[in-house]
């Protein structure tokens, strides 16, 4: 039984991460990173991660780190913890996440 859910946006993030990692670092690194992300998602499902609130304005959004990515998720009002985004630390996290929450998409 899966301990977490994942949104379409987060699934797209994972596809983008896989494509980038494969092209820049190869299949071996892709597998290492995939295992790290799966481990992080399962730890979220067990509530066994170091987490913090994303912002005071959005206290229901929690965030944890997995290597070079921030994993955003919610636990309130959902059956299981739900991953809503996996965003690289070098990107404009606030803009990307805000666009998803308002439904405007990335610009």
C-alpha positions as CSV (number, residue, x, y, z in Angstrom):
1,X,0.0,0.0,0.0
2,X,1.4,3.4,-1.0
3,X,1.8,5.7,1.9
4,X,1.4,9.0,-0.1
5,X,-0.4,10.5,-3.1
6,X,1.2,12.6,-5.8
7,X,-0.4,15.3,-8.0
8,X,-0.1,15.6,-11.8
9,X,2.2,18.6,-11.3
10,X,4.5,16.6,-9.1
11,X,4.5,13.7,-11.6
12,X,5.5,16.2,-14.3
13,X,8.3,17.4,-12.1
14,X,9.6,13.9,-11.7
15,X,9.5,13.3,-15.5
16,X,11.5,16.6,-15.9
17,X,14.0,15.6,-13.3
18,X,14.4,12.2,-14.9
19,X,15.0,13.7,-18.3
20,X,17.5,16.2,-17.1
21,X,19.4,13.8,-14.9
22,X,19.6,11.2,-17.6
23,X,20.9,13.7,-20.2
24,X,23.4,15.3,-17.9
25,X,24.6,12.5,-15.6
26,X,23.5,9.2,-17.0
27,X,21.3,6.2,-16.1
28,X,23.3,5.2,-13.0
29,X,22.8,8.7,-11.4
30,X,19.1,8.7,-12.4
31,X,18.6,5.4,-10.5
32,X,20.4,6.8,-7.4
33,X,18.2,9.9,-7.5
34,X,15.0,8.0,-8.1
35,X,15.7,5.8,-5.1
36,X,16.4,8.9,-3.0
37,X,13.1,10.5,-4.0
38,X,11.2,7.3,-3.4
39,X,12.7,7.1,0.0
40,X,11.8,10.7,0.8
41,X,8.2,10.2,-0.4
42,X,7.8,7.1,1.8
43,X,9.3,8.9,4.7
44,X,6.7,11.7,4.2
45,X,4.0,9.0,4.2
46,X,5.3,7.7,7.6
47,X,5.7,11.3,8.9
48,X,9.4,10.6,9.4
49,X,11.0,13.6,7.7
50,X,12.4,16.9,8.8
51,X,9.7,19.2,7.7
52,X,8.8,22.8,7.9
53,X,6.0,25.1,6.8
54,X,6.5,26.6,3.4
55,X,5.2,30.0,4.6
56,X,3.0,31.6,7.2
57,X,0.5,32.5,4.4
58,X,0.3,28.8,3.5
59,X,0.7,26.9,6.7
60,X,-0.9,23.8,5.2
61,X,2.0,23.3,2.8
62,X,5.0,21.5,4.2
63,X,8.4,21.1,2.7
64,X,11.4,18.8,3.1
65,X,14.6,18.5,1.2
66,X,15.8,15.6,-1.0
67,X,19.3,16.2,-2.3
68,X,19.0,19.3,-4.6
69,X,15.2,19.4,-4.6
70,X,12.5,20.7,-2.3
71,X,9.5,18.4,-1.9
72,X,6.3,20.2,-1.2
73,X,3.3,18.3,0.2
74,X,0.1,18.7,2.2
75,X,-1.3,16.6,5.0
76,X,-4.4,18.5,6.0
77,X,-7.7,17.7,4.3
78,X,-6.3,14.7,2.4
79,X,-6.5,11.0,3.0
80,X,-2.7,10.5,2.7
81,X,0.1,13.0,2.5
82,X,0.0,14.4,-1.0
83,X,3.2,15.5,-2.9
84,X,2.3,18.7,-4.8
85,X,5.8,19.6,-6.2
86,X,9.4,18.6,-6.5
87,X,11.3,21.7,-7.4
88,X,15.1,22.1,-7.9
89,X,16.8,24.4,-5.4
90,X,18.1,26.6,-8.2
91,X,14.7,27.5,-9.6
92,X,12.4,30.3,-8.4
93,X,10.5,28.1,-6.0
94,X,8.1,30.8,-4.8
95,X,6.9,31.7,-8.3
96,X,6.6,28.1,-9.4
97,X,4.7,26.9,-6.4
98,X,2.5,30.1,-6.3
99,X,1.5,29.5,-10.0
100,X,0.4,26.0,-9.2
101,X,-1.7,27.1,-6.3
102,X,-3.4,29.8,-8.3
103,X,-3.7,27.6,-11.4
104,X,-1.9,30.1,-13.7
105,X,1.0,27.9,-14.7
106,X,4.7,28.7,-15.2
107,X,5.5,31.8,-17.2
